[in-house]
């Protein structure tokens, strides 16, 4: 999908460039020819600085018409890639909603509806709710951990994440997180655990590494009890919370979904495809499909909470792009559809970041609460799609 977007983007930029060149050529063609300069005489003083370097023509500025054209293409023709990598920037923890800014961690007290804490953090990568309800904000140079009752977050060594890596909290141990790295150049994918503890080194080092199967395309999911699901086109490899290999699940070859999410039952999983098709599947003792539904629009982000009873999807439902929050129950029955505020494309290269940075999604693990937002704003909804509160992030 990102390759398709890059190709569409290149065509758009080439079209804009030639429109600018055509506009410049037309302007020059309409100008009257200037008189030729008089030949140099002995009274003409030569320039004091000479150079043999060729003159460089300045690129014409992009006109407002071209910018308007690019905005229109971005709003209607170019596809916004779904946010599938698990690097959350919103997280419900014990009594707070944690959010990330460009260089800080913010904690909002849910009971008092106020900003409770702001801590600086250089280049934050993700924020997680740990198994005991505490918060971890991960960065490459430092991590911050906060627990209920602490006046300030405590610093830990940084966590290095390679491009494409994903970060997960351990389902049982509050001081352990996991990093998933997809396979590269036929090397196997890896799932590594990291112990959250102070140390003399500037970064955390893996405590345990599990080599997963090698595949050109793969997907990682996890159940509520912490069983890892490493999914390829025709089977799912399962690993226990501690890394022990469990029996694999095989099925007919099919395209990979974008998300494999937990459910109420520990032996089931919800799969959401790029097309919007959702499946509730039984994994053990035999693979079977239990329910099916369809997201209205193109899924952009998805998450599950309330002990697996509440599935939330942010979908792109029209040009603009228009975003909508769609809520489903444990059997994939639709609960609510809510239109979300959105930003318009810029006509520049940063348009994807602009239109998507306030469409982060998080569902509370233990309650029917959903948060959608980002640096500029956050809205919190109940399980029926009703707004509980709106919190400005800045």
C-alpha positions as CSV (number, residue, x, y, z in Angstrom):
1,X,0.0,0.0,0.0
2,X,2.8,2.4,0.8
3,X,4.4,1.5,-2.6
4,X,1.1,2.5,-4.3
5,X,1.0,5.7,-2.4
6,X,4.6,6.5,-3.3
7,X,3.8,5.9,-7.0
8,X,0.7,8.1,-6.9
9,X,2.6,10.7,-5.0
10,X,5.4,10.8,-7.7
11,X,2.8,11.2,-10.5
12,X,1.2,14.0,-8.6
13,X,4.6,15.8,-8.1
14,X,5.6,15.3,-11.7
15,X,2.2,16.7,-12.8
16,X,2.7,19.7,-10.5
17,X,6.2,20.2,-11.9
18,X,5.2,20.3,-15.5
19,X,2.3,22.6,-14.8
20,X,4.8,25.0,-13.2
21,X,7.1,24.7,-16.2
22,X,4.2,25.2,-18.7
23,X,3.1,28.3,-16.7
24,X,6.6,29.7,-16.8
25,X,7.1,29.0,-20.5
26,X,3.8,30.7,-21.3
27,X,4.8,33.8,-19.3
28,X,8.1,34.0,-21.1
29,X,6.6,33.6,-24.5
30,X,4.2,36.5,-23.9
31,X,7.0,38.9,-22.9
32,X,8.3,41.3,-25.7
33,X,11.9,40.7,-26.8
34,X,14.3,43.0,-25.1
35,X,16.8,45.1,-27.0
36,X,20.2,43.6,-27.2
37,X,22.9,45.1,-25.0
38,X,25.3,47.5,-26.6
39,X,28.7,46.1,-27.4
40,X,31.3,46.6,-24.7
41,X,33.5,49.7,-25.2
42,X,36.7,50.8,-23.7
43,X,34.7,52.8,-21.2
44,X,32.8,49.8,-20.0
45,X,34.2,48.5,-16.8
46,X,34.4,44.7,-16.6
47,X,33.1,43.0,-13.5
48,X,35.6,42.7,-10.7
49,X,34.6,39.0,-10.2
50,X,34.6,36.5,-12.9
51,X,33.7,32.8,-12.9
52,X,33.5,30.0,-15.4
53,X,30.8,28.1,-13.5
54,X,27.5,27.8,-15.4
55,X,24.6,29.8,-14.2
56,X,21.9,27.7,-12.4
57,X,18.3,28.5,-13.2
58,X,16.2,29.0,-10.1
59,X,13.2,26.6,-9.9
60,X,9.9,28.4,-10.2
61,X,7.9,28.5,-7.1
62,X,4.9,26.2,-6.9
63,X,1.8,28.1,-7.7
64,X,-1.3,28.2,-5.6
65,X,-3.1,26.4,-8.4
66,X,-0.7,23.5,-8.2
67,X,-1.0,23.4,-4.4
68,X,-4.8,23.4,-4.7
69,X,-4.6,20.5,-7.2
70,X,-2.4,18.5,-4.9
71,X,-4.7,19.1,-1.9
72,X,-7.6,17.8,-4.1
73,X,-5.7,14.7,-5.0
74,X,-4.6,14.0,-1.5
75,X,-8.2,14.4,-0.2
76,X,-9.8,12.2,-2.9
77,X,-7.4,10.0,-4.8
78,X,-4.4,9.2,-2.7
79,X,-4.9,6.4,-0.2
80,X,-3.9,6.9,3.4
81,X,-1.9,3.8,4.7
82,X,-3.4,2.1,7.7
83,X,-1.7,2.4,11.1
84,X,-0.9,-1.3,11.6
85,X,2.4,-1.2,13.5
86,X,1.9,-1.5,17.3
87,X,3.6,1.7,18.5
88,X,0.7,3.3,20.4
89,X,0.8,7.0,21.3
90,X,-2.3,6.8,23.6
91,X,-2.8,4.3,26.5
92,X,-5.3,3.9,29.3
93,X,-3.6,3.0,32.6
94,X,-4.7,3.0,36.2
95,X,-6.8,6.2,36.6
96,X,-5.1,8.1,33.7
97,X,-4.9,8.4,30.0
98,X,-1.3,8.6,28.8
99,X,-0.5,10.6,25.6
100,X,2.7,11.5,23.8
101,X,3.6,14.8,22.4
102,X,6.6,15.5,20.2
103,X,9.0,15.5,23.1
104,X,7.0,14.8,26.2
105,X,4.8,12.4,28.1
106,X,1.4,13.7,29.4
107,X,-0.9,12.1,31.9
108,X,-4.5,13.1,32.2
109,X,-6.4,12.2,35.4
110,X,-9.6,10.6,34.2
111,X,-11.6,11.2,37.5
112,X,-10.7,14.9,37.8
113,X,-10.5,15.6,34.1
114,X,-7.3,17.5,34.3
115,X,-3.7,17.3,33.2
116,X,-1.9,15.6,36.1
117,X,1.7,15.4,34.9
118,X,3.9,16.5,32.1
119,X,7.4,15.0,31.7
120,X,10.0,15.8,29.0
121,X,11.1,12.8,26.9
122,X,13.3,13.1,23.8
123,X,11.7,11.6,20.6
124,X,9.2,9.3,22.3
125,X,8.4,6.2,20.3
126,X,5.4,4.6,22.1
127,X,3.5,4.5,25.4
128,X,2.1,1.4,27.0
129,X,0.0,0.4,30.0
130,X,1.9,-2.2,31.9
131,X,0.4,-5.3,33.6
132,X,0.0,-3.5,37.0
133,X,-1.6,-0.4,35.5
134,X,1.6,1.7,35.4
135,X,2.8,3.6,32.4
136,X,5.9,3.2,30.2
137,X,6.9,5.8,27.7
138,X,9.7,4.5,25.5
139,X,12.3,6.6,23.8
140,X,15.7,5.7,22.2
141,X,17.7,7.7,24.7
142,X,15.6,7.1,27.8
143,X,12.3,5.5,29.0
144,X,10.0,6.9,31.6
145,X,7.9,4.8,34.0
146,X,5.1,6.1,36.2
147,X,3.0,4.5,38.8
148,X,-0.2,5.7,40.6
149,X,0.8,8.0,43.5
150,X,4.2,9.0,42.0
151,X,4.7,12.8,41.7
152,X,7.2,12.3,38.9
153,X,8.1,9.6,36.4
154,X,11.3,7.7,36.9
155,X,13.9,7.4,34.2
156,X,15.2,4.1,32.7
157,X,17.7,3.3,30.0
158,X,16.5,3.9,26.4
159,X,15.0,1.3,24.1
160,X,16.3,1.0,20.6
161,X,13.6,0.1,18.0
162,X,14.7,-0.7,14.4
163,X,12.5,0.5,11.6
164,X,9.3,-1.5,11.4
165,X,9.7,-2.9,15.0
166,X,6.7,-3.1,17.3
167,X,6.4,-2.8,21.1
168,X,4.1,-4.7,23.4
169,X,3.6,-4.9,27.2
170,X,3.9,-8.3,28.8
171,X,0.4,-9.6,29.9
172,X,1.6,-10.7,33.3
173,X,4.9,-9.1,34.3
174,X,4.8,-5.4,35.0
175,X,8.5,-5.0,34.5
176,X,8.8,-6.7,31.1
177,X,8.1,-5.5,27.5
178,X,8.5,-7.3,24.2
179,X,9.8,-6.0,20.8
180,X,8.8,-7.7,17.6
181,X,11.0,-7.5,14.6
182,X,9.9,-8.8,11.2
183,X,12.3,-11.0,9.2
184,X,14.6,-9.3,6.8
185,X,16.4,-10.9,3.8
186,X,15.2,-14.4,4.6
187,X,16.4,-14.1,8.3
188,X,13.7,-15.1,10.8
189,X,11.5,-12.7,12.7
190,X,12.3,-12.2,16.3
191,X,10.4,-11.6,19.5
192,X,12.6,-10.2,22.3
193,X,11.8,-9.5,26.0
194,X,13.4,-6.5,27.9
195,X,13.5,-6.1,31.7
196,X,12.6,-2.6,32.8
197,X,15.3,-1.9,35.4
198,X,17.9,0.8,35.9
199,X,21.4,-0.1,34.7
200,X,24.8,1.2,33.9
201,X,24.3,0.9,30.1
202,X,22.5,3.7,28.2
203,X,20.0,1.3,26.5
204,X,18.1,-1.8,27.6
205,X,19.4,-5.1,26.3
206,X,17.2,-8.1,25.5
207,X,16.8,-10.7,28.2
208,X,15.3,-13.4,26.0
209,X,15.0,-13.7,22.2
210,X,12.6,-16.1,20.4
211,X,13.2,-16.9,16.7
212,X,10.0,-17.0,14.8
213,X,9.4,-18.4,11.3
214,X,10.9,-16.7,8.3
215,X,8.3,-15.3,5.9
216,X,8.1,-12.4,3.4
217,X,5.0,-11.2,5.1
218,X,3.9,-11.8,8.7
219,X,1.8,-10.4,11.5
220,X,2.0,-10.6,15.3
221,X,-1.0,-10.8,17.5
222,X,-1.5,-11.6,21.2
223,X,-4.4,-13.0,23.3
224,X,-5.6,-11.5,26.5
225,X,-3.6,-14.0,28.5
226,X,-0.4,-13.2,26.6
227,X,-0.2,-16.0,24.1
228,X,1.7,-14.8,21.1
229,X,0.3,-15.4,17.6
230,X,2.9,-15.3,14.8
231,X,0.8,-15.3,11.6
232,X,1.7,-16.1,8.0
233,X,-0.3,-16.8,4.9
234,X,-1.3,-20.3,5.9
235,X,-0.7,-20.9,9.6
236,X,-0.3,-19.4,13.0
237,X,2.6,-20.2,15.3
238,X,1.7,-19.9,18.9
239,X,4.0,-19.2,21.9
240,X,3.2,-19.0,25.5
241,X,3.7,-15.8,27.6
242,X,7.1,-17.0,28.6
243,X,8.1,-18.0,25.1
244,X,7.3,-21.8,25.2
245,X,6.3,-23.0,21.7
246,X,2.7,-24.3,21.5
247,X,0.9,-26.2,18.8
248,X,0.6,-24.4,15.4
249,X,-2.7,-23.7,13.7
250,X,-3.1,-24.3,10.0
251,X,-5.7,-23.0,7.6
252,X,-6.2,-22.5,3.8
253,X,-3.8,-20.0,2.3
254,X,-5.2,-16.5,2.3
255,X,-4.0,-12.9,2.4
256,X,-2.8,-11.6,5.7
257,X,-5.2,-9.4,7.7
258,X,-4.0,-6.1,9.0
259,X,-4.7,-6.8,12.7
260,X,-5.1,-9.9,14.9
261,X,-6.7,-8.8,18.1
262,X,-7.7,-10.4,21.4
263,X,-11.3,-11.5,22.2
264,X,-13.3,-12.5,25.3
265,X,-12.3,-16.1,24.8
266,X,-8.7,-16.9,25.1
267,X,-8.8,-19.5,22.2
268,X,-10.2,-17.0,19.7
269,X,-9.0,-14.0,17.7
270,X,-10.5,-11.2,15.6
271,X,-8.9,-10.6,12.2
272,X,-9.5,-7.4,10.3
273,X,-8.5,-7.3,6.6
274,X,-7.5,-4.1,4.7
275,X,-10.8,-4.4,2.8
276,X,-12.7,-4.0,6.1
277,X,-13.8,-7.6,6.4
278,X,-13.7,-8.9,10.0
279,X,-13.6,-12.5,11.2
280,X,-14.0,-14.0,14.6
281,X,-12.0,-17.2,14.4
282,X,-11.5,-20.2,16.6
283,X,-7.8,-21.2,16.9
284,X,-7.9,-24.3,19.0
285,X,-8.5,-27.2,19.1
286,X,-9.5,-26.8,15.4
287,X,-9.5,-23.7,13.3
288,X,-13.0,-22.4,12.5
289,X,-14.8,-19.2,11.6
290,X,-17.4,-18.1,14.2
291,X,-18.7,-14.8,13.0
292,X,-18.1,-12.2,10.2
293,X,-18.8,-8.5,9.8
294,X,-17.6,-5.6,7.7
295,X,-16.2,-2.2,8.6
296,X,-17.9,0.7,6.8
297,X,-15.0,2.2,4.9
298,X,-11.3,1.5,5.0
299,X,-9.9,0.5,8.4
300,X,-7.2,2.9,9.6
301,X,-6.6,1.8,13.2
302,X,-8.1,-0.9,15.5
303,X,-7.9,-1.9,19.2
304,X,-9.7,-4.1,21.7
305,X,-10.5,-3.6,25.4
306,X,-13.0,-4.1,28.2
307,X,-11.7,-7.6,28.6
308,X,-12.2,-8.3,24.9
309,X,-15.8,-7.2,24.9
310,X,-15.3,-3.9,23.0
311,X,-13.7,-3.6,19.5
312,X,-13.0,-0.1,18.2
313,X,-12.1,0.7,14.6
314,X,-11.2,4.1,13.2
315,X,-12.2,4.0,9.5
316,X,-11.8,6.3,6.5
317,X,-15.4,6.7,5.2
318,X,-15.0,9.3,2.4
319,X,-13.1,12.0,0.7
320,X,-11.5,14.7,2.8
321,X,-10.4,12.3,4.2
322,X,-13.4,11.7,6.6
323,X,-12.8,9.6,9.7
324,X,-15.3,7.7,11.8
325,X,-15.2,5.7,15.0
326,X,-17.0,2.4,14.8
327,X,-17.7,0.2,17.9
328,X,-18.5,-3.5,17.9
329,X,-19.3,-6.0,20.6
330,X,-17.6,-9.4,21.2
331,X,-19.7,-11.0,18.4
332,X,-18.8,-8.3,15.9
333,X,-22.3,-6.7,16.1
334,X,-22.2,-2.9,15.5
335,X,-22.7,-0.8,18.6
336,X,-22.2,2.8,17.3
337,X,-20.8,4.9,14.5
338,X,-19.4,8.4,15.4
339,X,-18.0,11.0,13.0
340,X,-14.6,12.3,14.1
341,X,-13.1,15.7,13.5
342,X,-10.3,15.8,10.9
343,X,-7.6,17.9,9.4
344,X,-7.5,18.8,5.7
345,X,-4.4,17.8,3.5
346,X,-1.7,20.4,3.1
347,X,-0.8,19.9,-0.5
348,X,2.8,19.2,0.7
349,X,4.8,16.1,1.5
350,X,3.7,16.1,5.1
351,X,0.0,15.6,4.4
352,X,-0.1,12.0,5.7
353,X,1.3,13.1,9.1
354,X,-1.1,16.2,9.2
355,X,-4.3,14.3,8.5
356,X,-3.5,11.3,10.7
357,X,-1.6,12.6,13.8
358,X,-4.9,13.2,15.7
359,X,-6.4,9.9,14.8
360,X,-4.6,7.7,17.4
361,X,-6.8,5.0,19.0
362,X,-6.8,3.3,22.4
363,X,-9.3,1.2,24.3
364,X,-9.2,0.7,28.1
365,X,-8.2,-2.9,29.0
366,X,-10.7,-3.2,31.8
367,X,-13.5,-0.7,31.0
368,X,-15.7,0.3,28.1
369,X,-13.7,3.5,27.3
370,X,-12.3,4.5,24.0
371,X,-9.9,7.4,23.3
372,X,-9.3,9.0,19.9
373,X,-6.9,11.9,19.3
374,X,-3.4,13.1,19.3
375,X,-1.2,16.2,20.1
376,X,-4.0,18.7,19.4
377,X,-7.0,17.0,21.0
378,X,-8.3,13.8,22.6
379,X,-11.9,12.7,22.9
380,X,-13.0,9.9,25.3
381,X,-16.1,7.8,24.5
382,X,-18.1,5.2,26.4
383,X,-19.0,1.8,24.9
384,X,-22.0,3.3,23.2
385,X,-20.1,6.0,21.4
386,X,-21.1,8.8,23.7
387,X,-18.5,11.5,24.4
388,X,-17.5,11.4,28.1
389,X,-14.9,14.2,27.9
390,X,-12.8,16.2,25.4
391,X,-9.3,17.0,26.5
392,X,-7.1,19.4,24.7
393,X,-3.6,17.9,24.6
394,X,-1.8,21.2,24.5
